Amino acid sequence: MVDKWIAWVRVIRIKFFVAGIPSVILGAAISWYLAQKFDLDIFLLTLIGVMLAMAGCYLFNEYFDFKSGVDVIVKKEDITPYSAGSRMLPEGYVSPSSVLMAGIIFWFLACVVGVYLTITRGLLTIILALLGFFAGALYALPPFKWAYRGIGEFLIGLAYGPLITLGSCYVQLMTLRLESAIAPSLVPGLLITAVILINEFPDFLADKKAEKKNLVVRIGRKSAVKLYIFLVTSPYLIIISNILLKLFPLTTSIAISTLPIALRNALVIKRRYNKKARDIVPIMTETILLFVSTTLLLSAGYILALSFSSALLNLVS
């Protein structure tokens, strides 16, 4: 029984829930900065909805990657903690049909949360949720299979960056402030795309054999390195330029403190992109850390902006 529970924890990929949580926090932080509005119940409900949707996505991906054969033919030495799936289906710990059914249940529950938030917060909630479903749930689902067509990486970036950030901001404000929220939402969007991209490097040969034509397979690992470097460095250009234009509060500059991680990853991947999977694992770990820490620091920058403004006003008065 314990083994079965552990198998389900792994197949749901709970550790990868960090992919959606930082963007929910960022959206709420932006709403607090813009209008000093924060509803804890709505925040927690949004967080639950996003986690349910992520669980559904991960289960769908597990099922369809197993059915396509890509998770079956990957070599043992190419398996990492971040790629080649959870291994629970190829090793027979859970059945394919139960994984598919669980994915449907999780997505149904996510839809229930979405409908409630739509009724209580506004129609735009369901529109953003449906766009997220379009990008995430159809990632490996036939006949769409975005992950097999070289556009899945960018759609995941859209879902986990702008869509989640804008959605979590909208349900707090009950209005959409694109001019204030779209630029910061690009930061997690670009960085999560880098996470997806780097995780495809160890699976390159298996993906190519199974005709899973993701972005790394389509453009090759050498070109993918250049794209990766762009994805991990461009968020800092967004932050710096928006601070200079006074579109971001000055306190968001604390997010720039993660730049050394991005630069180190860029240098290391240029040397190791063609190496064995174990040589790329540290970069994969660092890229997840980069996404989480930069997004959370950006969120903290928005929250701190009001604190500093209040302190300055008190000092002047």
C-alpha positions in Angstrom: 0.0 0.0 0.0 2.8 2.4 0.9 4.6 1.6 -2.5 1.3 2.3 -4.3 1.0 5.7 -2.7 4.6 6.6 -3.4 4.0 5.5 -7.0 1.1 7.9 -7.3 3.0 10.7 -5.7 5.7 10.3 -8.3 3.3 9.9 -11.3 1.4 13.1 -10.3 4.9 14.8 -10.2 4.1 16.7 -7.0 7.6 18.1 -6.9 6.9 19.9 -10.2 4.0 21.9 -8.7 6.7 24.6 -8.1 6.2 25.3 -11.8 2.9 27.1 -11.2 3.0 28.3 -7.6 5.5 31.2 -8.1 3.4 32.8 -10.9 0.3 32.7 -8.7 2.2 34.5 -6.0 3.5 37.0 -8.6 0.0 37.8 -9.8 -1.2 38.4 -6.2 1.8 40.6 -5.4 1.1 42.7 -8.5 -2.5 43.2 -7.5 -1.4 44.2 -4.0 1.0 46.7 -5.5 -1.5 48.2 -7.9 -4.6 48.5 -5.6 -3.6 47.1 -2.1 -6.1 44.3 -2.7 -5.5 40.7 -1.4 -8.2 38.2 -0.7 -6.6 35.2 1.1 -9.5 32.8 0.3 -9.4 33.7 -3.4 -5.6 33.3 -3.4 -5.7 29.8 -1.9 -8.6 28.8 -4.2 -6.6 30.0 -7.2 -3.6 28.1 -6.0 -5.6 24.9 -5.6 -7.1 25.3 -9.0 -3.7 25.7 -10.6 -2.3 22.7 -8.8 -5.3 20.5 -9.8 -4.7 21.6 -13.4 -1.0 20.9 -13.2 -1.7 17.4 -11.8 -4.1 16.8 -14.7 -1.5 17.9 -17.2 1.3 15.8 -15.8 -0.9 12.7 -15.7 -1.9 13.3 -19.4 1.7 13.7 -20.3 2.7 10.5 -18.5 0.0 8.5 -20.2 0.5 9.7 -23.8 4.3 9.7 -23.6 4.1 6.1 -22.4 1.6 5.2 -25.2 3.8 6.9 -27.8 6.8 4.7 -26.6 9.1 7.6 -25.9 9.3 6.8 -22.2 9.8 3.2 -22.9 12.8 3.4 -25.3 14.8 6.0 -23.4 18.1 4.5 -22.2 18.7 4.0 -18.6 21.8 6.3 -18.6 19.6 9.1 -20.1 17.0 9.0 -17.3 17.2 12.0 -14.9 15.0 13.2 -12.0 13.6 15.8 -14.4 13.1 14.0 -17.7 11.9 10.6 -19.1 8.7 10.8 -17.0 8.2 9.4 -13.5 9.0 5.8 -14.7 6.0 4.5 -12.9 4.2 3.4 -16.1 7.2 1.7 -17.8 8.0 -0.1 -14.6 4.4 -1.2 -14.1 3.7 0.4 -10.7 0.5 2.0 -12.0 -1.8 1.1 -14.9 -2.1 3.4 -18.0 -5.9 3.4 -17.7 -5.8 4.5 -14.1 -3.4 7.4 -14.9 -5.6 8.6 -17.7 -8.7 8.5 -15.5 -6.9 10.3 -12.7 -5.9 13.0 -15.2 -9.5 13.5 -16.3 -10.7 13.7 -12.6 -8.0 16.3 -11.7 -9.0 18.4 -14.7 -12.7 18.1 -13.8 -11.9 19.4 -10.3 -9.9 22.2 -11.8 -12.8 23.1 -14.0 -15.1 23.2 -10.9 -12.7 25.7 -9.3 -12.6 27.7 -12.5 -16.4 27.9 -12.8 -16.7 29.0 -9.1 -14.0 31.7 -9.6 -15.8 32.8 -12.8 -19.1 33.2 -11.1 -17.6 35.1 -8.1 -14.8 37.1 -9.8 -15.7 37.5 -13.5 -16.0 36.0 -16.9 -12.4 36.6 -17.9 -11.4 33.9 -15.4 -12.9 31.1 -17.5 -11.3 32.5 -20.7 -7.8 32.5 -19.2 -8.5 29.0 -17.8 -9.6 27.7 -21.2 -6.5 29.1 -22.8 -4.5 27.4 -20.1 -6.3 24.1 -20.9 -5.5 24.6 -24.6 -1.8 25.1 -23.8 -1.3 22.6 -21.0 -3.8 19.7 -21.2 -3.3 19.3 -25.0 0.5 19.3 -24.6 0.7 15.6 -25.3 -2.9 14.8 -26.1 -3.7 13.6 -29.7 -4.3 15.0 -32.2 -2.9 18.3 -30.9 0.3 17.0 -29.2 2.0 20.4 -28.9 5.1 18.7 -27.4 5.6 16.7 -30.6 5.3 19.7 -32.9 8.0 22.1 -31.6 5.5 24.6 -30.1 4.8 22.9 -26.7 7.7 24.8 -25.0 6.3 28.2 -25.9 2.7 27.2 -25.0 3.9 26.0 -21.6 5.7 29.3 -21.2 2.5 31.1 -22.0 0.5 29.1 -19.6 2.8 29.1 -16.6 3.9 32.7 -17.2 1.3 35.3 -18.5 -1.9 33.2 -18.1 -1.4 32.2 -14.5 0.1 35.5 -13.5 -2.6 37.5 -15.2 -5.3 35.2 -13.9 -4.2 35.3 -10.3 -4.0 39.1 -10.6 -7.4 39.4 -12.2 -9.3 37.4 -9.6 -7.9 39.7 -6.9 -8.6 43.0 -8.7 -11.6 41.8 -10.8 -10.2 43.8 -13.6 -7.3 43.2 -16.0 -4.4 45.6 -15.9 -2.4 44.5 -18.9 -0.2 47.6 -19.0 1.0 46.8 -15.5 0.9 43.0 -15.4 2.0 41.7 -18.9 5.7 42.7 -18.7 6.4 41.0 -15.3 4.5 37.9 -16.4 7.0 37.4 -19.1 9.7 36.8 -16.6 8.3 33.5 -15.3 7.1 32.7 -18.8 10.6 32.9 -20.3 12.2 31.1 -17.4 9.8 28.1 -17.3 10.3 27.8 -21.1 14.0 27.4 -20.3 13.2 24.7 -17.8 11.2 22.7 -20.4 13.9 23.2 -23.0 16.8 22.1 -20.8 14.8 19.0 -19.7 14.6 17.9 -23.3 18.4 17.6 -23.8 18.8 14.2 -22.1 15.8 12.7 -24.0 17.1 13.9 -27.3 17.9 10.5 -28.8 14.8 8.8 -27.5 12.5 11.7 -28.6 14.1 11.6 -32.1 13.6 7.9 -32.4 10.0 8.1 -31.3 9.4 11.1 -33.6 8.6 13.4 -30.7 9.7 16.5 -32.6 10.0 18.9 -29.8 12.0 22.1 -30.1 15.4 20.5 -29.3 14.8 17.7 -31.8 13.7 20.2 -34.5 16.5 22.7 -34.2 19.2 20.5 -32.8 21.1 20.7 -29.4 23.6 23.3 -30.6 20.9 25.8 -31.7 18.9 24.9 -28.6 21.8 26.1 -26.4 21.6 29.5 -28.0 17.8 29.6 -27.4 18.4 28.5 -23.8 20.9 31.3 -23.2 18.4 33.8 -24.6 15.6 32.5 -22.4 17.6 32.7 -19.1 19.1 36.2 -19.8 16.2 38.1 -21.4 14.2 38.3 -18.2 16.8 40.6 -16.7 16.6 42.9 -19.7 12.9 43.1 -19.1 13.3 43.9 -15.4 16.1 46.5 -15.9 14.4 48.3 -18.9 11.1 48.5 -17.1 12.7 49.9 -13.9 14.5 52.5 -16.0 11.1 53.4 -17.7 9.6 53.5 -14.2 7.1 50.8 -15.1 8.4 48.5 -12.4 9.1 49.7 -8.8 12.7 50.1 -8.0 12.5 47.4 -5.4 12.0 44.7 -8.1 15.7 45.1 -8.8 16.3 42.5 -6.1 15.3 39.9 -8.8 18.4 40.8 -10.7 20.4 39.1 -7.9 19.9 35.7 -9.6 21.7 36.8 -12.7 24.9 35.0 -11.7 23.0 31.7 -11.8 21.8 32.4 -15.3 25.2 33.3 -16.5 26.8 30.3 -14.9 24.2 28.0 -16.5 24.8 29.6 -19.9 28.6 29.0 -19.7 28.2 25.4 -18.5 25.5 24.3 -21.0 27.8 25.6 -23.9 30.4 23.1 -22.7 28.1 20.2 -21.7 25.2 20.2 -24.1 26.5 17.1 -26.0 27.5 15.2 -22.9 25.8 12.5 -20.9 22.6 13.1 -19.0 24.3 13.1 -15.6 26.5 16.1 -16.8 23.4 18.1 -17.6 21.4 17.4 -14.4 23.1 20.2 -12.4 22.0 22.7 -15.0 18.5 21.3 -15.0 18.4 21.8 -11.2 19.8 25.3 -11.4 17.3 26.3 -14.1 14.4 25.3 -11.8 16.1 27.2 -9.0 16.5 30.2 -11.3 12.8 30.2 -12.3 11.5 29.9 -8.7 13.9 32.3 -7.1 13.7 35.0 -9.7 9.9 34.9 -9.8 9.6 35.0 -6.0 12.1 37.8 -5.7 10.2 39.8 -8.3 7.0 39.2 -6.3 8.8 40.4 -3.1 9.9 43.5 -5.0 6.3 44.5 -5.6 5.3 43.8 -2.0 8.3 45.7 -0.7 7.5 48.7 -2.9 4.5 49.6 -0.8 6.4 49.1 2.4 9.1 51.4 1.4 6.6 54.0 0.1 4.8 54.0 3.4 8.0 54.2 5.4 9.1 57.2 3.2 5.8 59.0 3.7 6.0 58.5 7.5 9.6 59.8 7.5 8.6 62.9 5.5 5.6 63.6 7.6 
